């Protein structure tokens, strides 16, 4: 996959949701970043805590047209997908170039197992991700 979407960052603190957006959100919906921030960085990463499996990261990606969220670790050797090149609808692992569909999490070249995709929605210029049964983990 030629090219890269530029420098990939980590989460930054940004303004929270409006009252209307917050009231429309369910317990499993998380306001992760502004669309502007995601467009500027191409990919961001956020930590979550699953009650059974513990902490993990979700990568949020902008491919030039849409926002997506998938598990941030490649199942092969745990490369951070948020550091890989992003092209329309796909991201490649920076370690061995396994290609993942950003909407479904499917490994398109069958190099490794599929990863988990999360429902993603843009509301009032904020990127929301549905992560059922989990909570955000924010380092203190």
Secondary structure, 3 states (H helix, E strand, C coil): CCCCCCCCCCCCCCCCCCHHHHHHCCCCEEEEEEHHHHHHHCEEEEEEEECCCEEEEEEEEECCCCEEEEECECCCCCCEHHHCCEECCEEECCCCCCEEECCCCCECCCCCCCCCEECEEEECCEEEEECCCEEECCCC
